């Protein structure tokens, strides 16, 4: 028997409910809510809105709005009611009992989308952990009538025993998943340490969901990450190594898209994945340049970056989808000191990729070695190593079998190749 929420079949007819609350400092976006429902495979048949000073403790909405929702369910023959808000377990239970219809809140909706998108073993574990943590609060607070021994005929028996059994199974499963994810986190730490030791910089692509991160990632690295015009198309982290002119090897990391008010359980569950962003040398903040509320989306991403302690890292803004803007050409935006602060590109059309890499080279602190050197025949291993790094700009034959090379590469790579070839700086002849 599965203890966590089953993902509903796609195409469920759903009534959507969005209430504007006077005490909300940052209300949810109703358009984004509808996109989330469609991304989950739902079929929005009614969209009910309203306003209240504050939520009702029992039903979240008032009695009048509850009747309106019930009428919408009947007229549209809906199977599901989805709220663009987080409901307490008792509110969820009370509404279901009143409407005789399944009810889902915003967190449950996002969890469902994540359950559909997870493809790797790690991703599935992370989603299950978040689902179980969500369910455990329902078990604890949603079944209080079974929470204690009661006397009297019909009030004794397996009620409490079943509840305690469910709780124990959930606790054991949560503990098991956390242990397995801890192993994943340690493996990631080892990978990061090895990259740091070899001085390979990591660049993480972060941004609001559906900003085009995976399309850009595929275009840069020739990877085949799943791409779709929907929220949370990418869930599992993907990393690819790429040789960049003047920098040498770098690692690009594609990450899960952010969203406003991302449930804390998901942030916690995906902390192992998000740690990749927090330990990067440079963040590439991908923005949908065509989005009407792009400034709001940027602020929401920055909130999540602050939550995972990645807000102080060097970052470069990448304004994507300029093909949807009128008369916008790829270009680099610079500050007063001439340092790149933003790049305007179209990943789908493949425009501006070379400008993006140029800006990355300028933003990553790494000295460049640009020299003319002469190698003797005995130093052929070093010559081969330079070619493997694509660091040779030109080559000419010299006297007595010597070879004259013009090279250009990162200083860290240059010193590493020297060491691997058993040479020292004084062994090279510069021209």
SERO-807691 format. One record per residue (C-alpha): y, z, x; residue in one letter. Coordinates in steps of 0.25 Angstrom, whole numbers, padded with zeros to 4 digits, always signed. Layout:
BEGIN
YZXa;...
This chain:
BEGIN
+0000+0000+0000x;+0014-0004+0006x;+0023+0008+0006x;+0036+0000+0009x;+0043-0009+0000x;+0037-0023-0003x;+0045-0035-0002x;+0048-0041-0015x;+0043-0055-0018x;+0055-0065-0016x;+0062-0071-0028x;+0063-0058-0036x;+0073-0058-0047x;+0084-0048-0043x;+0096-0041-0050x;+0106-0038-0039x;+0115-0026-0040x;+0128-0024-0032x;+0137-0013-0036x;+0151-0011-0029x;+0153+0004-0026x;+0167+0009-0025x;+0163+0019-0014x;+0157+0008-0005x;+0164+0006+0008x;+0157-0007+0011x;+0150-0013-0001x;+0138-0023+0000x;+0140-0038-0001x;+0135-0043-0014x;+0133-0057-0008x;+0125-0052+0003x;+0117-0044-0007x;+0113-0056-0014x;+0109-0063-0001x;+0100-0051+0003x;+0093-0052-0011x;+0091-0067-0009x;+0086-0065+0005x;+0076-0055+0000x;+0070-0066-0009x;+0077-0060-0022x;+0082-0069-0033x;+0095-0062-0038x;+0096-0065-0053x;+0108-0055-0056x;+0119-0049-0048x;+0125-0037-0054x;+0137-0030-0048x;+0146-0018-0052x;+0154-0007-0046x;+0153+0008-0046x;+0161+0019-0040x;+0148+0024-0033x;+0133+0023-0036x;+0126+0030-0047x;+0116+0040-0042x;+0105+0036-0051x;+0106+0021-0053x;+0117+0017-0042x;+0123+0009-0054x;+0128+0014-0067x;+0120+0013-0080x;+0128+0001-0085x;+0125-0007-0072x;+0110-0002-0073x;+0109-0008-0087x;+0115-0021-0082x;+0105-0022-0071x;+0094-0020-0081x;+0099-0031-0090x;+0100-0040-0078x;+0086-0037-0074x;+0081-0041-0088x;+0089-0053-0090x;+0086-0059-0076x;+0071-0054-0076x;+0074-0048-0062x;+0063-0040-0054x;+0072-0033-0045x;+0086-0026-0044x;+0093-0025-0030x;+0105-0017-0027x;+0115-0020-0016x;+0115-0005-0013x;+0106+0005-0007x;+0100+0013-0018x;+0094+0027-0017x;+0079+0029-0020x;+0082+0036-0033x;+0092+0025-0038x;+0082+0014-0035x;+0072+0022-0043x;+0081+0025-0054x;+0086+0010-0056x;+0071+0005-0055x;+0067+0015-0066x;+0079+0011-0075x;+0078-0004-0073x;+0063-0005-0072x;+0065-0015-0060x;+0064-0014-0045x;+0076-0010-0038x;+0080-0013-0023x;+0092-0009-0015x;+0099-0015-0004x;+0091-0008+0007x;+0078-0012+0000x;+0083-0027-0001x;+0086-0027+0014x;+0073-0021+0017x;+0066-0032+0009x;+0073-0043+0016x;+0069-0037+0030x;+0055-0036+0025x;+0055-0051+0022x;+0061-0054+0035x;+0053-0046+0045x;+0044-0055+0053x;+0040-0047+0065x;+0031-0035+0066x;+0043-0026+0071x;+0052-0032+0060x;+0042-0028+0049x;+0040-0014+0054x;+0055-0012+0054x;+0056-0017+0040x;+0045-0008+0035x;+0051+0004+0042x;+0064+0002+0034x;+0056-0001+0021x;+0048+0012+0023x;+0060+0020+0026x;+0067+0015+0014x;+0054+0018+0006x;+0053+0032+0011x;+0066+0036+0005x;+0061+0031-0008x;+0048+0039-0007x;+0056+0052-0003x;+0067+0051-0014x;+0061+0042-0024x;+0049+0050-0028x;+0055+0064-0028x;+0047+0067-0041x;+0034+0067-0032x;+0041+0074-0021x;+0036+0088-0024x;+0024+0095-0030x;+0025+0097-0045x;+0017+0106-0054x;+0012+0103-0068x;+0003+0093-0074x;+0004+0079-0069x;+0014+0083-0058x;+0003+0086-0048x;-0005+0076-0040x;-0003+0064-0031x;+0011+0062-0033x;+0017+0070-0021x;+0004+0066-0013x;+0007+0051-0015x;+0022+0053-0011x;+0018+0060+0001x;+0008+0050+0005x;+0018+0039+0003x;+0028+0046+0012x;+0018+0049+0023x;+0014+0035+0023x;+0028+0030+0024x;+0032+0040+0035x;+0020+0036+0043x;+0023+0021+0042x;+0037+0024+0046x;+0033+0032+0058x;+0023+0021+0062x;+0033+0010+0061x;+0044+0018+0068x;+0034+0020+0080x;+0031+0005+0080x;+0046+0001+0080x;+0048+0011+0091x;+0038+0003+0100x;+0046-0010+0096x;+0059-0003+0100x;+0053+0001+0113x;+0048-0013+0116x;+0062-0018+0113x;+0068-0008+0122x;+0059-0013+0133x;+0063-0027+0131x;+0078-0023+0131x;+0076-0016+0144x;+0068-0028+0151x;+0080-0037+0146x;+0090-0027+0152x;+0082-0026+0165x;+0082-0041+0166x;+0097-0041+0162x;+0094-0051+0150x;+0105-0049+0140x;+0102-0048+0125x;+0110-0054+0114x;+0108-0049+0100x;+0112-0058+0088x;+0117-0048+0077x;+0124-0051+0065x;+0125-0051+0049x;+0112-0056+0043x;+0112-0071+0041x;+0123-0073+0051x;+0114-0084+0058x;+0109-0075+0070x;+0095-0081+0070x;+0100-0095+0069x;+0109-0092+0081x;+0098-0085+0088x;+0088-0097+0086x;+0099-0107+0090x;+0102-0099+0103x;+0087-0096+0107x;+0079-0107+0100x;+0072-0096+0093x;+0066-0098+0079x;+0070-0085+0072x;+0069-0086+0057x;+0082-0091+0051x;+0086-0091+0036x;+0099-0091+0028x;+0096-0077+0023x;+0099-0062+0026x;+0090-0056+0036x;+0083-0069+0040x;+0080-0062+0054x;+0075-0048+0054x;+0066-0048+0067x;+0073-0048+0081x;+0071-0060+0089x;+0074-0061+0104x;+0075-0074+0113x;+0078-0076+0127x;+0088-0087+0131x;+0094-0092+0144x;+0109-0093+0143x;+0117-0101+0153x;+0124-0091+0163x;+0117-0079+0157x;+0102-0082+0159x;+0092-0076+0149x;+0098-0068+0137x;+0090-0063+0125x;+0095-0066+0111x;+0091-0056+0100x;+0091-0060+0085x;+0093-0048+0076x;+0092-0044+0061x;+0104-0047+0053x;+0113-0036+0049x;+0118-0033+0035x;+0128-0024+0028x;+0123-0010+0027x;+0110-0013+0033x;+0101-0002+0029x;+0100+0009+0039x;+0084+0009+0038x;+0085-0006+0042x;+0094-0003+0054x;+0085+0009+0058x;+0072+0000+0056x;+0078-0011+0064x;+0084-0003+0075x;+0074-0008+0085x;+0078-0022+0082x;+0093-0019+0082x;+0092-0012+0095x;+0091-0026+0101x;+0105-0028+0097x;+0110-0015+0101x;+0105-0017+0115x;+0110-0031+0117x;+0120-0036+0128x;+0127-0044+0118x;+0127-0045+0102x;+0130-0058+0096x;+0135-0055+0082x;+0132-0067+0073x;+0142-0069+0062x;+0141-0079+0050x;+0155-0085+0052x;+0154-0091+0038x;+0152-0078+0031x;+0164-0074+0022x;+0162-0059+0026x;+0158-0061+0041x;+0168-0050+0045x;+0161-0040+0036x;+0147-0045+0041x;+0152-0043+0056x;+0156-0028+0052x;+0143-0026+0046x;+0135-0030+0058x;+0144-0022+0067x;+0141-0010+0058x;+0126-0012+0061x;+0128-0014+0076x;+0135-0001+0076x;+0124+0006+0069x;+0114+0001+0080x;+0124+0004+0091x;+0126-0011+0095x;+0141-0012+0091x;+0146-0010+0105x;+0138-0021+0112x;+0145-0034+0116x;+0145-0044+0105x;+0149-0058+0102x;+0152-0063+0088x;+0145-0076+0084x;+0151-0082+0072x;+0139-0091+0067x;+0139-0102+0056x;+0152-0109+0059x;+0146-0121+0054x;+0149-0115+0040x;+0164-0114+0044x;+0174-0125+0043x;+0179-0131+0057x;+0173-0120+0065x;+0168-0124+0079x;+0159-0116+0089x;+0168-0108+0098x;+0169-0095+0106x;+0180-0084+0102x;+0185-0076+0113x;+0194-0063+0115x;+0207-0062+0123x;+0199-0061+0136x;+0191-0073+0133x;+0178-0066+0130x;+0169-0072+0119x;+0170-0064+0106x;+0164-0074+0096x;+0157-0087+0095x;+0157-0096+0083x;+0144-0104+0081x;+0135-0111+0072x;+0120-0107+0075x;+0115-0116+0064x;+0122-0128+0070x;+0120-0124+0084x;+0135-0124+0087x;+0141-0115+0097x;+0128-0110+0104x;+0133-0113+0118x;+0146-0106+0115x;+0139-0094+0110x;+0130-0093+0123x;+0143-0095+0131x;+0149-0083+0124x;+0137-0075+0127x;+0137-0078+0141x;+0152-0073+0142x;+0149-0061+0134x;+0137-0056+0142x;+0141-0049+0154x;+0134-0056+0166x;+0139-0062+0179x;+0136-0076+0181x;+0131-0082+0195x;+0136-0096+0197x;+0133-0100+0212x;+0129-0111+0221x;+0117-0107+0229x;+0107-0113+0239x;+0093-0110+0239x;+0082-0112+0249x;+0068-0118+0246x;+0063-0104+0248x;+0072-0099+0236x;+0065-0109+0226x;+0061-0097+0217x;+0075-0093+0215x;+0079-0107+0212x;+0068-0108+0201x;+0073-0095+0195x;+0087-0100+0194x;+0082-0113+0187x;+0074-0104+0177x;+0087-0097+0173x;+0094-0110+0172x;+0104-0106+0182x;+0104-0118+0191x;+0116-0127+0188x;+0114-0137+0199x;+0105-0139+0211x;+0106-0147+0224x;+0097-0149+0236x;+0103-0143+0248x;+0099-0143+0263x;+0085-0140+0268x;+0079-0139+0254x;+0089-0129+0249x;+0094-0130+0235x;+0109-0128+0230x;+0110-0123+0216x;+0121-0120+0207x;+0117-0108+0198x;+0123-0100+0187x;+0117-0088+0180x;+0119-0073+0177x;+0120-0064+0189x;+0109-0055+0183x;+0100-0067+0182x;+0104-0072+0196x;+0101-0058+0203x;+0087-0057+0195x;+0083-0071+0200x;+0086-0068+0214x;+0078-0055+0213x;+0066-0062+0206x;+0066-0073+0217x;+0067-0062+0229x;+0081-0067+0233x;+0093-0059+0236x;+0108-0064+0234x;+0110-0066+0249x;+0098-0075+0249x;+0106-0086+0242x;+0115-0095+0248x;+0128-0098+0240x;+0135-0111+0241x;
